[in-house]
Amino acid sequence: MTTLATRRAARAARRHPDWCAMGHRCNLGEHRAEPLVIALPGYGRATLTRVRGTDGREHAEVRLTVGLAEDESCARVQLLGVARDIEAMLGHAARAGQQWAA
């Protein structure tokens, strides 16, 4: 048996937020914005997409492609640097979220 609250929640989930790109980008109950692409030709590319999941929570989806050096030891140093930068970025995003929530 469905309740009025359940039916309202289902209708709200079907509505697209203003930032949603609609079409093939959003399906299965989630909504996805038009991706933002930041590219440095010859070096790498980052794609940032805002997503609202089926549970209503929102997150940023980040895809990162980085060109690596041919030399194995240099490539490993690059990968370590990327991992450290990602860790710093996640920490920064978490702190910014806490500041806005306060």
Secondary structure, 3 states (H helix, E strand, C coil): CCCHHHHHHHHHHHCCCCCECCHHHCCCCCEEECCEEEEECCCEEEEEEEEECCCCCEEEEEEEEECCCCCHHHHHHHHHHHHHHHHHHHHHHHHHHHHHHC
